[in-house]
Amino acid sequence: MLPLRTSLAPLFTLGLAWPALAQSPYQVTILHVNTPGHPTNVVPGLGIPFRAGGTGTSAFERPYISSNGLHLAINVVAAATTADDDVLLLNGAVLLREGSPAPWAPGQNVGTIDAELAINDAGDILLGNNVAPATTLDDYIALYSGGVWTVLAQEGQPTPVGGTWGSTIDSCALSNTGTACYRGTTIVGLPTASNAVVVLGGGQLQKGVDVPLLQAGGGTATWENFTINRVLISPDGSTFVVVGDTNAATSVDAVLTVNNVVLIQEGFPLPGSSFVNAVSAIGNAWIDGAGNWYARGSNQTTGDDWMVRNGVLVAESSGTDEIVPGSGEHWDDATFATCFFAFDGNALGQFLICGVTDAPAVANGVIVFDDGFGGRYVVVRENDPVDLDGNGLFDDDRFFNTFGDDDVRLLDDGSIVFTATLRNGAGTAVDQGLFKLLPTAASCTFRNGSGINPVALSCVTLPVVGSTWLIGLTGGPNTLATFLYADPTPIPAFPLFGGELLIAPTAFAIPTSIALPYSFQGLQFALQGLRLDFDGIDLSFVLTNAQDTVLGY
């Protein structure tokens, strides 16, 4: 008898994983890399290479992608003089270049472009810039919309709370509805106690005036400081996140607020967690394209680091939290003090946790995908090889070195855009690039050896992760029962039962309806059907055609 294993069929009803990956679930695409001579090492529109080097800001800063995934803006550094090397790309074309005329300030040139900016679904850009050669009244918040630049704030011009803008205006955020947010400090003409403001569209939060609500212990301290680049707004404009300090005692003054309600506060345990020790620091915060908010920080005494999503703890570095359930690898801050370095999510409820682990230091930086239901897997890891020349071989002596802090974006189609440095086999960081991970596409490919097997097996639906995969297996006029089998290994046609075996004999039985979790992304399997026929006299086994499948998006 054919040694087909039926004992593994319960894997599918229990939602457990299939056997090991037959290929990587993602394909690495190089959008740009500053490796000398590489075909993507060209600043679009300028025809010059990117600045060389293997540091986290050698050539590429933080990518910003609209919530609909259609627009990408990134500040890059060209191999040019320091007076004109800063370039802002929008959808692969030069929008601004340092040293060129500033379209919002006649007679002035674009200054160093802030790495922090904002973009929305219309492709509008909001940024801060200090123009030149002016040395006063030279700080701006400018909006690019419909091909037109508009000044929203300028040093020396009135603020909504009185006085005039000072020399520090920054921290831009922009919703799809056009709500613009930014921060201004050292407002001229106001007392020090009230000379900073966060503009939130038609409203604002002012230092020394506005009170963050629901402070721990019933506190009523006012805002005292707004942290740079910690002003965020959701795409629909309904949620804003502001991080900063109040004028309470310094041991309890740092707060993270959502719509001006305190949800995390220094000096008190992280809400919703089992931590006994209080929060010691609130690090970065973020709002993804679906309006989910994220934050990371650390605790007093133990120094444990944590990451929350919508106020729910999703990862922590105490040494007991596995990065993927059952992996035996844990989040750990021994080699990177803050442990977590990036996060993002999409409209499907999927999100990324990016941090370091207790694996060997050469390969302990990881980007982990969570399907929104607790299913997780490692998307990419430090020391993974990179195919620079695209020949399908890892023969270029290049490996991922470190991933950029907060430089990781997850799109609704499952693809991931990020910056990373590259090292060679000797461990030296030599290059930096902007990369895109493309998830494997779901597919079913018909195969039938010499053609003697009946055509009876089909994919009713493609094996798309996150959905229920339906497989069709039809019987003949004399069929008593049908059986469906899968194995990672397709084989050349092997004569058996008067037909041809097309999959390895280590195959296991599967049902014809399978819920595919996102953690199955990238798995490859060959399927073949088996019929039990009875012609009134004899029982016989009949092998069907095969389907070679890839589980993907």
C-alpha positions as CSV (number, residue, x, y, z in Angstrom):
1,M,0.0,0.0,0.0
2,L,1.0,3.6,-0.6
3,P,2.5,4.8,2.8
4,L,0.3,8.0,2.9
5,R,0.2,9.4,6.5
6,T,-3.2,10.3,7.7
7,S,-2.2,11.1,11.3
8,L,-1.3,14.7,10.4
9,A,-4.7,15.7,9.2
10,P,-5.7,17.1,12.6
11,L,-3.1,19.9,12.1
12,F,-5.6,21.7,9.9
13,T,-8.5,21.4,12.2
14,L,-6.4,22.6,15.1
15,G,-4.8,25.5,13.2
16,L,-1.3,24.3,13.7
17,A,1.6,25.0,11.3
18,W,2.4,23.0,8.3
19,P,5.9,21.5,7.9
20,A,8.9,23.8,7.4
21,L,9.0,26.6,4.8
22,A,10.0,25.5,1.3
23,Q,11.0,29.0,0.5
24,S,11.2,32.4,2.1
25,P,7.7,33.9,2.5
26,Y,9.0,37.2,1.1
27,Q,11.0,38.4,-1.9
28,V,13.5,41.2,-1.2
29,T,13.3,44.0,-3.8
30,I,16.0,46.7,-3.8
31,L,14.3,50.1,-4.3
32,H,17.6,51.9,-3.9
33,V,21.0,51.0,-2.5
34,N,24.2,53.2,-2.3
35,T,26.5,50.4,-3.3
36,P,28.9,51.9,-5.8
37,G,28.0,50.8,-9.4
38,H,24.6,49.3,-8.4
39,P,21.9,50.2,-11.0
40,T,19.6,51.6,-8.3
41,N,22.4,53.9,-6.9
42,V,21.1,56.9,-8.8
43,V,19.1,59.8,-7.3
44,P,16.0,60.0,-9.6
45,G,16.0,63.1,-11.8
46,L,19.6,64.1,-10.8
47,G,21.6,61.3,-12.3
48,I,24.1,61.2,-9.5
49,P,24.7,58.5,-6.9
50,F,23.6,58.5,-3.3
51,R,26.1,59.3,-0.7
52,A,28.2,56.2,0.1
53,G,28.5,54.6,3.5
54,G,27.1,52.1,5.9
55,T,25.5,54.2,8.6
56,G,21.8,54.4,9.3
57,T,21.6,57.9,7.7
58,S,24.3,57.6,5.0
59,A,21.8,58.0,2.2
60,F,18.3,57.2,3.2
61,E,16.2,58.6,6.1
62,R,12.7,57.6,7.2
63,P,10.2,56.5,4.4
64,Y,6.7,57.9,4.7
65,I,3.9,56.1,2.9
66,S,0.2,57.3,2.7
67,S,-2.4,55.1,4.3
68,N,-3.7,53.9,0.9
69,G,-0.1,52.8,-0.1
70,L,-0.1,55.0,-3.2
71,H,2.4,57.7,-2.2
72,L,5.9,57.4,-0.8
73,A,8.1,60.3,0.4
74,I,11.6,60.0,1.7
75,N,14.5,62.3,2.3
76,V,17.7,61.1,0.8
77,V,21.3,62.3,0.7
78,A,23.0,62.6,-2.7
79,A,26.7,62.4,-3.3
80,A,27.0,66.2,-3.7
81,T,28.2,69.1,-1.7
82,T,26.8,69.7,1.8
83,A,24.9,72.7,0.4
84,D,22.8,70.7,-2.0
85,D,22.9,67.0,-1.0
86,D,19.6,66.9,0.8
87,V,16.8,65.8,-1.5
88,L,13.1,65.0,-0.9
89,L,11.7,62.4,-3.2
90,L,7.9,62.0,-3.7
91,N,6.9,58.9,-5.7
92,G,10.4,58.5,-7.1
93,A,10.7,62.1,-8.3
94,V,12.5,65.1,-6.9
95,L,10.1,67.4,-5.0
96,L,12.7,69.5,-3.2
97,R,16.5,69.9,-3.2
98,E,18.5,71.7,-0.6
99,G,20.0,74.9,-2.1
100,S,17.3,75.2,-4.8
101,P,14.7,78.0,-4.7
102,A,12.1,77.5,-1.9
103,P,8.7,77.6,-3.6
104,W,7.0,78.9,-0.5
105,A,9.6,81.7,0.3
106,P,10.5,84.0,-2.6
107,G,14.2,84.9,-2.7
108,Q,15.1,82.0,-0.4
109,N,16.5,78.6,-0.9
110,V,15.5,75.2,0.6
111,G,17.5,74.5,3.7
112,T,18.3,71.1,5.3
113,I,15.1,69.1,4.9
114,D,13.7,67.7,8.1
115,A,13.7,63.9,8.1
116,E,10.4,64.0,9.9
117,L,7.5,65.0,7.6
118,A,3.9,63.9,6.9
119,I,2.0,62.6,3.8
120,N,-1.6,61.7,3.2
121,D,-3.7,59.8,0.7
122,A,-3.8,62.7,-1.8
123,G,0.0,62.8,-1.9
124,D,0.0,66.1,0.1
125,I,3.2,66.8,2.0
126,L,3.6,68.8,5.3
127,L,7.1,69.7,6.4
128,G,9.2,72.1,8.3
129,N,12.2,73.8,6.8
130,N,14.7,76.5,7.7
131,V,15.4,78.4,4.5
132,A,18.6,80.2,3.5
133,P,20.4,82.6,3.2
134,A,18.0,84.4,5.6
135,T,19.0,84.0,9.3
136,T,15.9,85.4,10.9
137,L,12.2,84.8,10.1
138,D,13.5,81.8,8.2
139,D,11.7,78.9,9.9
140,Y,8.5,77.6,8.1
141,I,5.8,75.0,8.2
142,A,4.8,74.5,4.5
143,L,2.1,72.4,2.9
144,Y,2.3,70.9,-0.6
145,S,-1.1,70.2,-2.0
146,G,-2.3,69.9,-5.6
147,G,1.1,71.1,-6.8
148,V,0.9,74.3,-4.8
149,W,2.9,75.2,-1.7
150,T,1.2,77.1,1.1
151,V,2.8,78.6,4.3
152,L,0.9,77.5,7.4
153,A,3.4,79.0,9.9
154,Q,6.4,81.2,9.7
155,E,8.9,82.5,12.2
156,G,7.8,86.1,13.2
157,Q,4.2,85.6,12.2
158,P,1.3,85.4,14.7
159,T,0.4,82.1,16.4
160,P,-3.1,81.0,17.4
161,V,-2.3,81.6,21.1
162,G,-0.7,85.0,20.8
163,G,2.8,86.2,20.2
164,T,4.7,85.2,17.1
165,W,6.4,82.0,16.0
166,G,9.9,81.5,17.2
167,S,12.8,79.8,15.5
168,T,11.6,76.2,16.3
169,I,8.5,75.0,14.4
170,D,8.5,71.2,13.6
171,S,6.8,67.8,14.3
172,C,4.5,67.7,11.3
173,A,1.4,65.4,11.0
174,L,-1.3,65.4,8.4
175,S,-4.6,63.6,8.0
176,N,-6.4,62.6,4.9
177,T,-9.0,65.3,5.6
178,G,-6.3,67.9,5.5
179,T,-6.0,68.5,9.2
180,A,-2.4,69.8,9.8
181,C,-0.6,69.4,13.1
182,Y,2.7,70.8,14.2
183,R,4.7,72.0,17.2
184,G,6.1,75.4,18.0
185,T,8.4,76.3,21.0
186,T,10.0,79.5,22.2
187,I,7.0,81.6,21.0
188,V,8.1,85.3,21.1
189,G,6.0,87.6,23.2
190,L,4.6,85.1,25.6
191,P,5.8,84.3,29.1
192,T,8.1,81.3,29.3
193,A,5.4,79.4,31.3
194,S,3.1,79.4,28.2
195,N,5.4,79.9,25.2
196,A,4.9,76.5,23.4
197,V,1.9,75.1,21.5
198,V,0.8,72.1,19.5
199,V,-1.5,73.0,16.6
200,L,-4.1,70.4,16.0
201,G,-6.0,71.7,13.0
202,G,-8.4,74.3,14.3
203,G,-7.5,73.6,17.9
204,Q,-4.3,73.5,20.0
205,L,-2.7,72.4,23.2
206,Q,-0.7,75.2,25.0
207,K,2.0,74.9,27.5
208,G,1.0,76.1,31.0
209,V,-2.7,76.4,29.9
210,D,-4.1,73.1,28.9
211,V,-4.4,70.1,31.2
212,P,-3.9,66.5,30.0
213,L,-7.0,64.6,31.3
214,L,-7.2,61.6,33.6
215,Q,-3.7,62.0,35.0
216,A,-2.8,59.2,37.5
217,G,-3.7,60.0,41.1
218,G,-6.2,62.7,39.9
219,G,-3.4,65.1,39.0
220,T,-4.3,68.4,37.2
221,A,-0.8,69.5,36.0
222,T,-0.7,71.5,32.8
223,W,1.5,70.7,29.8
224,E,5.1,72.0,30.2
225,N,6.8,70.5,27.2
226,F,5.8,68.8,23.9
227,T,8.4,66.2,22.7
228,I,9.8,66.8,19.3
229,N,8.3,64.6,16.6
230,R,5.8,63.1,19.0
231,V,2.7,64.8,17.5
232,L,0.6,62.4,15.5
233,I,-2.8,62.2,13.9
234,S,-4.8,59.3,12.4
235,P,-5.6,59.3,8.7
236,D,-9.3,60.1,9.3
237,G,-8.4,63.0,11.7
238,S,-10.3,61.6,14.7
239,T,-7.3,60.6,16.8
240,F,-4.2,62.5,17.8
241,V,-1.3,61.4,20.0
242,V,0.9,63.8,21.8
243,V,3.9,62.9,24.0
244,G,5.5,65.3,26.4
245,D,5.9,66.5,30.0
246,T,3.6,68.2,32.5
247,N,4.6,70.6,35.3
248,A,4.1,67.9,37.8
249,A,7.1,66.5,39.8
250,T,9.8,65.2,37.4
251,S,9.3,61.6,38.6
252,V,5.8,61.5,37.2
253,D,5.7,64.2,34.6
254,A,6.2,62.3,31.3
255,V,2.9,61.4,29.6
256,L,1.5,59.9,26.4
257,T,-2.0,61.2,25.6
258,V,-4.6,60.2,23.1
259,N,-7.0,63.0,22.3
260,N,-5.5,64.7,25.4
261,V,-6.3,61.8,27.7
262,V,-3.4,60.3,29.6
263,L,-3.0,56.6,28.8
264,I,0.6,56.1,29.9
265,Q,2.3,58.1,32.6
266,E,5.8,58.0,34.1
267,G,6.0,56.8,37.7
268,F,3.0,54.5,37.4
269,P,2.8,50.9,36.1
270,L,1.9,50.4,32.5
271,P,-1.9,50.1,32.3
272,G,-3.2,46.7,31.3
273,S,0.1,45.0,32.0
274,S,1.3,42.7,34.8
275,F,4.2,45.0,35.5
276,V,4.7,45.9,39.2
277,N,7.5,48.4,38.4
278,A,6.5,51.9,37.2
279,V,7.2,53.4,33.8
280,S,10.5,55.1,33.7
281,A,10.5,56.4,30.1
282,I,8.1,56.8,27.2
283,G,10.0,56.4,23.9
284,N,8.6,56.8,20.4
285,A,4.9,56.7,19.5
286,W,3.1,56.1,16.2
287,I,-0.3,56.0,14.5
288,D,-0.6,53.5,11.6
289,G,-2.7,53.9,8.4
290,A,-5.8,52.4,10.1
291,G,-5.6,54.7,13.1
292,N,-4.1,52.3,15.6
293,W,-1.6,53.9,18.0
294,Y,1.6,52.4,19.2
295,A,4.2,53.3,21.9
296,R,7.3,51.9,23.4
297,G,9.1,52.6,26.6
298,S,10.8,51.1,29.7
299,N,10.2,50.4,33.4
300,Q,12.0,51.5,36.5
301,T,14.2,49.1,38.5
302,T,14.1,46.2,36.1
303,G,14.7,48.2,33.0
304,D,12.2,46.0,31.1
305,D,11.2,47.4,27.8
306,W,7.7,47.2,26.3
307,M,5.6,47.9,23.2
308,V,1.9,48.6,23.3
309,R,-0.7,48.8,20.5
310,N,-3.9,50.6,21.3
311,G,-3.0,50.4,24.9
312,V,-2.5,46.6,24.9
313,L,0.9,45.1,25.7
314,V,2.1,43.1,22.7
315,A,5.8,42.6,23.5
316,E,8.2,43.0,26.4
317,S,11.8,42.3,27.2
318,S,11.8,40.6,30.6
319,G,13.3,37.4,29.0
320,T,10.1,35.3,29.0
321,D,8.2,36.7,26.0
322,E,8.9,34.6,22.9
323,I,9.1,36.5,19.6
324,V,7.1,33.7,18.0
325,P,5.2,31.3,20.1
326,G,7.2,28.0,20.5
327,S,10.3,29.5,19.0
328,G,12.4,29.5,22.2
329,E,13.7,33.0,21.2
330,H,12.8,35.9,23.4
331,W,12.8,39.7,23.2
332,D,15.9,40.9,25.0
333,D,17.6,44.3,25.5
334,A,21.1,43.0,26.3
335,T,22.6,44.3,23.1
336,F,20.2,47.2,22.4
337,A,19.1,49.2,25.4
338,T,15.6,50.0,24.2
339,C,15.0,46.6,22.7
340,F,12.2,47.7,20.3
341,F,13.1,50.0,17.4
342,A,10.0,50.2,15.1
343,F,6.4,49.4,14.7
344,D,3.6,49.8,12.1
345,G,0.3,48.2,11.1
346,N,-2.2,48.2,8.3
347,A,-6.0,48.3,7.7
348,L,-6.3,44.5,8.0
349,G,-5.3,44.6,11.7
350,Q,-1.8,43.1,11.0
351,F,1.2,44.8,12.6
352,L,5.0,44.6,12.9
353,I,7.1,44.3,16.1
354,C,10.7,45.2,15.4
355,G,13.3,44.6,18.0
356,V,16.3,42.6,19.3
357,T,16.3,39.2,20.9
358,D,18.4,36.7,22.9
359,A,19.8,35.1,19.7
360,P,23.5,35.6,18.9
361,A,24.2,39.3,18.4
362,V,25.1,38.9,14.7
363,A,21.5,37.9,14.0
364,N,19.3,39.2,16.8
365,G,17.6,42.1,15.1
366,V,14.3,41.0,13.7
367,I,11.1,42.3,12.1
368,V,8.2,40.1,13.3
369,F,4.8,40.0,11.5
370,D,1.7,39.5,13.6
371,D,-1.5,38.6,11.8
372,G,-3.7,40.4,14.3
373,F,-4.8,37.1,15.9
374,G,-1.6,36.2,17.6
375,G,0.0,34.3,14.7
376,R,3.5,35.5,14.3
377,Y,6.6,34.8,12.2
378,V,10.0,36.5,11.5
379,V,9.9,38.4,8.2
380,V,13.5,39.3,8.0
381,R,16.5,39.1,10.3
382,E,19.9,40.7,10.6
383,N,22.5,38.6,8.7
384,D,20.0,37.4,6.1
385,P,21.8,37.4,2.8
386,V,20.9,39.9,0.1
387,D,21.0,39.2,-3.6
388,L,22.4,42.5,-4.8
389,D,22.7,41.7,-8.5
390,G,19.4,39.9,-8.8
391,N,20.9,36.7,-10.3
392,G,19.0,34.5,-7.8
393,L,22.1,33.6,-5.9
394,F,23.5,35.0,-2.6
395,D,27.0,35.5,-4.0
396,D,27.4,39.2,-3.5
397,D,28.9,39.2,0.0
398,R,26.1,41.4,1.4
399,F,24.0,40.7,4.5
400,F,21.4,42.8,6.4
401,N,23.3,44.6,9.2
402,T,20.9,46.8,11.1
403,F,17.4,48.1,10.4
404,G,16.6,51.8,10.7
405,D,14.9,53.0,13.8
406,D,11.2,53.6,13.0
407,D,12.0,53.2,9.3
408,V,9.6,50.2,8.7
409,R,6.2,50.4,7.0
410,L,3.6,47.7,6.5
411,L,1.2,48.1,3.6
412,D,-2.3,46.7,3.2
413,D,-1.1,44.2,0.5
414,G,1.3,42.7,3.0
415,S,4.4,44.2,1.6
416,I,7.0,45.9,3.9
417,V,9.2,48.9,3.1
418,F,12.2,49.6,5.3
419,T,15.7,51.0,5.4
420,A,18.7,48.9,6.5
421,T,22.5,48.9,6.5
422,L,24.4,46.1,4.8
423,R,27.5,44.4,6.0
424,N,30.0,42.2,4.2
425,G,31.1,38.7,5.3
426,A,33.8,40.2,7.4
427,G,31.1,42.0,9.5
428,T,31.9,45.5,8.2
429,A,28.9,47.8,7.6
430,V,29.5,49.0,4.0
431,D,26.2,50.1,2.4
432,Q,22.7,51.4,3.2
433,G,19.5,50.9,1.2
434,L,15.8,51.2,0.9
435,F,14.2,47.8,0.5
436,K,10.7,46.3,-0.1
437,L,9.6,42.9,1.0
438,L,7.0,41.5,-1.4
439,P,4.9,38.7,0.0
440,T,4.7,35.5,-2.0
441,A,1.7,35.4,-4.4
442,A,-0.8,32.6,-3.9
443,S,-0.9,30.1,-6.8
444,C,-2.1,26.7,-8.0
445,T,-0.3,25.1,-11.0
446,F,-1.8,22.0,-12.7
447,R,0.6,19.1,-13.2
448,N,-0.3,15.6,-14.5
449,G,2.9,13.7,-15.6
450,S,2.2,11.8,-18.8
451,G,-1.5,12.6,-18.6
452,I,-2.8,9.1,-17.8
453,N,-4.3,10.2,-14.4
454,P,-7.9,11.5,-14.5
455,V,-8.2,15.3,-14.2
456,A,-10.2,15.5,-11.0
457,L,-8.2,17.9,-8.6
458,S,-8.6,21.7,-8.8
459,C,-8.2,24.8,-6.6
460,V,-11.7,26.2,-6.3
461,T,-10.1,29.2,-4.7
462,L,-6.5,30.3,-4.5
463,P,-4.6,29.5,-1.3
464,V,-4.7,33.0,0.1
465,V,-3.5,33.4,3.7
466,G,-6.1,34.9,5.9
467,S,-8.9,33.2,4.0
468,T,-10.5,29.7,3.6
469,W,-9.0,27.7,0.8
470,L,-11.4,25.5,-1.1
471,I,-10.1,22.5,-3.0
472,G,-12.1,20.5,-5.5
473,L,-11.7,16.7,-5.8
474,T,-14.3,15.0,-8.0
475,G,-15.1,11.3,-8.1
476,G,-15.9,9.1,-11.1
477,P,-19.1,7.1,-11.7
478,N,-17.7,4.2,-9.6
479,T,-16.1,6.2,-6.9
480,L,-16.9,5.2,-3.3
481,A,-14.6,7.7,-1.5
482,T,-12.0,10.4,-2.3
483,F,-8.8,11.3,-0.3
484,L,-6.7,14.4,-0.6
485,Y,-3.0,14.4,0.2
486,A,-0.2,17.0,0.4
487,D,3.5,17.0,0.6
488,P,6.2,19.7,0.3
489,T,7.9,17.6,-2.4
490,P,6.6,17.1,-5.9
491,I,8.3,14.2,-7.7
492,P,8.6,13.0,-11.3
493,A,5.8,10.7,-12.4
494,F,6.2,7.2,-10.7
495,P,4.0,4.3,-11.9
496,L,1.5,3.2,-9.2
497,F,-2.0,1.7,-9.2
498,G,-2.1,1.8,-12.9
499,G,-1.5,5.6,-12.8
500,E,1.3,7.9,-11.7
501,L,2.3,9.1,-8.3
502,L,3.2,12.8,-8.5
503,I,4.0,13.7,-4.9
504,A,6.4,12.2,-2.4
505,P,5.1,9.1,-0.6
506,T,5.6,10.9,2.8
507,A,2.4,12.8,2.0
508,F,-0.3,13.5,4.6
509,A,-4.1,13.7,4.4
510,I,-5.7,17.1,4.3
511,P,-9.3,18.3,4.1
512,T,-10.7,20.2,1.0
513,S,-11.5,23.3,3.1
514,I,-8.7,24.8,5.1
515,A,-8.5,28.1,7.0
516,L,-5.1,29.5,6.2
517,P,-3.6,31.8,8.9
518,Y,-1.1,34.4,7.9
519,S,1.7,32.4,9.5
520,F,1.4,30.0,6.6
521,Q,2.5,32.7,4.2
522,G,5.1,31.3,1.7
523,L,4.5,27.6,2.2
524,Q,4.7,25.4,-0.9
525,F,2.9,22.1,-1.3
526,A,2.1,19.6,-4.0
527,L,-1.4,18.1,-3.8
528,Q,-2.7,14.9,-5.3
529,G,-6.1,13.2,-5.0
530,L,-6.8,9.5,-4.5
531,R,-10.1,7.8,-5.4
532,L,-11.4,4.5,-4.2
533,D,-13.5,3.0,-7.0
534,F,-15.6,-0.2,-7.0
535,D,-16.8,-1.6,-10.3
536,G,-19.1,-4.2,-8.8
537,I,-16.4,-6.8,-8.6
538,D,-13.1,-5.2,-7.6
539,L,-11.9,-2.3,-5.4
540,S,-9.2,-0.1,-7.0
541,F,-7.2,3.0,-6.2
542,V,-7.1,5.7,-8.8
543,L,-4.6,8.6,-8.6
544,T,-5.6,12.0,-9.9
545,N,-3.7,14.9,-11.4
546,A,-1.6,17.1,-9.0
547,Q,-1.7,20.8,-8.1
548,D,1.5,22.5,-7.1
549,T,0.5,25.3,-4.7
550,V,2.1,28.3,-3.0
551,L,0.3,29.7,0.0
552,G,0.5,33.5,-0.2
553,Y,-1.4,36.8,-0.7
